[in-house]
Amino acid sequence: MEMTKEDSEKIVSQLQQAHRISVAFYHRILPTLDNFAEQLGCRFWTWEPMYTNRPGRSSSQPSKAWAWDFVPLFASTFTYYRTSGEKRTGPEEIAVQFELLIDDSFIPENRKLKGEPSAVEMPFGKAILKAYMYRPKAAFDSSFEDLWDEDGEREVVFGVWTDVSEHWECKAIELALSEVIQDSKSTARYLQEQSLS
C-alpha cells in the first residue's frame, strides 16, 4: 500500500512532536538527576548509554550504526559521587548511579530477538528510574576511584543494603518514571532517607 501525501504529512508532524517532547523531557530529567545527587552531597562523575554506542564520529556513516545509537539517553546511566578526594576512602563517601530506562523492553534480557530491536515491533514496557547507592564497607587505603575500578560488575538486591563486593555495599531502588517527574521533591526526600537507613 502506497503512502498518501496526507499520511506522510501526519508522520512528519508526529516526528516533530516526538523530538520536541524528547528534548522537553531531557530538559526536565537531567537537572532533576543533578538535584537528586546534590541532595546526597554528590557531584557529577560520568554518564554513558547502557546498551548502545554513543553517536559516531563525524567520519562514521550513520546508516551503518544502530538507529538506537542516535537516542543515547533512551537507556542510559549517570554516576555521581561524594568523596574527600584523598588517597584514603571512608564509609562516609558514596556513589549514586541512576539508570534511566525510557522503556524496559529495550533491556537485552527482555528482548526476544538478537540484534537491533525494531522500534515498530518491540512491545512497550515500563518507564523506570533505578537508583543504585554504593558506599564503602569500611575505611580503605585506596582512593575512591581506584576502589570503584577494582570491583567490576556488582550484583545487587533491591531495597536493602547488600554486600556486593570486597569493598562495597549497595542499596538499589526502582521508581516509576512518571512518579519521578510528577513529584521530584518527594523522590529526592525518599532517596535521601534510603541513603541513611
N, C-alpha and C positions, 0 to 999 in steps of 0.2 A: 504494500500500500504506500502510495507516494504521499509525502508531506505537503500539506497545503500552505499557502502564504500565511493564513491565519494561525495554523499550528506552529510554524516557525517563529512567528512574532510572539506567540504565547511562551514558547520555550526560551526565547531571548529575554523576555520580561522576567520569567521565573529565575533565570540565571542572574540577571542584575539584582533581583531581590535577595537571592541566596548569598551572593557575595557581600552585599551590604549588611545583611543580617549577621554573617560570619564576622565581619570587621567590627560591627557594633558589639557583638558578644565578646570578642577578644579585647576590645577596648574596656569592657567591664570586668572580665575574669582575670586578666593579667594583673591589674592593680589590686584586685581582691586577694590573689595569692600572695602578692607582696605584703599586703596588710596582715594577712594571717601570720606570715613569717615574722613580721615586725612585732606582732603581739607576743610572740615567743622569744623575742630578743635576737632573731636571726637575720642574717643578711644574705643576699643572693649569691649563689655559688656557680651553678651550671644548669643548662637545660638541653634536652635533645628529644627528637622524635623517638617513639618506642619501637615501632615495628616497620618503619620505613626509613629511607635515606633523606637527608636534607636535600632541598632542590639543588641541582648540579651547578657546576661552574658555567661561566658564560660560553665556554667552548664545548660543553657537553650537549648533545642533541636531546631535547626534552622528550621527543617521541620514543626514545629508546629506554626511558625510565618508567617506573610505575606512575600512573596519573596521581596516585595517592601521595607520592613524594611532594606534590605541589600543595598539599594541605597538611604541613608538618605538625600543626597543633591539634589535629584530629585525635591523635593518640600520642600524648607527649608527657614527659616527666620534667619536673622543675625541682631543683635541690637548693635548699637554704641551710645555713649553719650558724651556730653561735660558738665561737672558740676564742680562747685567750690569745691565740697566735704563737704560743710558746712551744718549745720542744717537748713539753710535758702535757699530757691530756688528762683532764679530771672528769668526774661524773656530773659536774655542773654544766658541761658542754653538751650540745645537742645538734642533731641534724634533722631536718624535716624534708621529706621528699613527697611531692604531690604528683599523682598520676591523673592526668586529665583524659578521660575517655568519653568522647562525644557519643560513641556507640560501641558497647562492649561486644557486639557481634564481630568486630574487627580484630579482637584478640585472637592470635593464631589458634589456640586450642578450641575456640568457639566456631572456627570456620570449618565447613565441611570439605571444601576442596583446597588443594595446594595451589600455590601461585597467587597472582594478584586477584583479590576478590572483586566481583562485579558490583559496581555501585548501584546497579538497577536490580540485580537478583539477590543480593545479600539481604537477609531478613533484618528488620530493625531490632535492636537490642536496647539495653538501658544506657542512659547517660549518667555517668558517675564521676565522682572525685574521690580518689583514695589518698589518704594521708598516712605516711609511714614516719613515725618519730623514732629516732635512734639516739641512744645515749651510751657512753662508755660504761662498762660494768664496774670499773674501779679507776684508780689513777695509774697511768702508764707513762713510761719514759720514752714516748714517741709522740710526734706531732699528730694532731687530729687527722690531717690529710694522709699521713703515712699509714695510720691505723685503718682509715677508710679504704685505702687502696689495697691493703693486705688481705682483707677478708673476702673479697669477691662476692659471689651470689649469696643471698641470705634468704632462708625460709622463715616466714613469719606466721603468727597466729593473730587473727583479728580480735580486738577488744581487750587484750591483756598484755602486759609487759612480758616478753618471752626472750630467753637467751637464744640468740640467732648465730652466734659465733664465739670465738675465744674472747673477743674484745667488746662485743656489742650486745645490747638488748634492744628490743623494738616493740612498739605498740602500733598496730595498724587499725585504721578506721576507714569505713566506706560510707560515703554520703551520696544521696541523690543529688545530681547536679541542679535540678530545679529548686530544691530546698536551699542549696548554697547561694544561688543567685537571688532567690526571693528574700532571704534573711541572712546576709553575710555577718551581721553583728552577732547574732546568736551562734552562728557557726564558729566565729572567732573565739567567743567565750567558751564554747564546748571544747574546742581544740586546746585551749589553754588549760581548762580543767583536766582534760585527759593527759596532758603532758606532765601534770603534777601528781596524778593519782597512781 
